[in-house]
């Protein structure tokens, strides 16, 4: 609802992509941060992730519910 958006334009003849974004959230920065987190955790596939949902909270986790973060 905050109207943030990002578009990435890839071209075959260029090594780097061009990023356009607007709004209060820097969405491409969030994507880059998530990508680096994924790399630093050994590029986990979907089988290593879990989700715990209770009436009070929702937590995603990697490998074990002890390694959780709130959503």
C-alpha positions as CSV (number, residue, x, y, z in Angstrom):
1,X,0.0,0.0,0.0
2,X,3.0,2.3,0.2
3,X,3.3,2.4,-3.6
4,X,7.0,1.4,-3.7
5,X,8.1,-0.2,-6.9
6,X,11.3,-1.4,-8.7
7,X,12.1,-2.4,-12.2
8,X,15.3,-4.0,-13.3
9,X,16.3,-3.8,-17.0
10,X,18.7,-6.5,-18.2
11,X,20.4,-6.1,-21.6
12,X,22.4,-8.9,-23.4
13,X,25.1,-6.5,-24.5
14,X,25.7,-5.1,-20.9
15,X,27.3,-6.6,-17.9
16,X,25.2,-4.6,-15.4
17,X,21.5,-4.0,-15.2
18,X,19.8,-0.7,-14.8
19,X,17.5,-0.3,-11.8
20,X,14.6,2.1,-11.6
21,X,12.7,2.5,-8.3
22,X,10.4,4.8,-6.4
23,X,8.5,5.1,-3.2
24,X,9.5,5.1,0.5
25,X,10.9,1.6,0.4
26,X,14.1,0.9,-1.6
27,X,12.9,-2.5,-2.9
28,X,16.0,-3.3,-5.0
29,X,18.1,-2.7,-1.9
30,X,15.9,-5.2,0.0
31,X,16.3,-7.7,-2.8
32,X,20.1,-7.3,-2.8
33,X,20.2,-7.7,1.0
34,X,18.1,-10.9,0.8
35,X,20.3,-12.3,-1.9
36,X,23.5,-11.7,0.1
37,X,21.8,-13.3,3.2
38,X,20.9,-16.3,1.1
39,X,24.5,-16.6,-0.2
40,X,26.0,-16.2,3.3
41,X,23.8,-19.1,4.5
42,X,25.0,-21.6,1.8
43,X,22.3,-20.9,-0.8
44,X,19.7,-22.9,1.0
45,X,16.9,-24.5,-1.1
46,X,13.2,-24.5,-0.1
47,X,13.5,-27.7,2.0
48,X,15.6,-25.9,4.6
49,X,13.0,-23.2,5.3
50,X,10.0,-23.5,7.7
51,X,7.1,-21.4,8.9
52,X,5.6,-21.4,12.3
53,X,2.1,-19.7,12.6
54,X,0.3,-19.2,15.9
55,X,-2.6,-17.0,16.8
56,X,-0.2,-14.4,18.1
57,X,2.8,-14.6,15.8
58,X,4.2,-15.7,12.5
59,X,7.9,-16.8,12.2
60,X,9.9,-18.0,9.2
61,X,13.0,-20.0,10.0
62,X,16.0,-21.7,8.4
63,X,16.9,-25.3,9.4
64,X,15.4,-25.1,12.9
65,X,12.7,-22.9,14.5
66,X,15.4,-21.6,16.9
67,X,16.8,-19.7,13.8
68,X,13.6,-17.7,13.3
69,X,12.6,-14.2,12.4
70,X,9.2,-12.4,12.6
71,X,7.2,-11.7,9.5
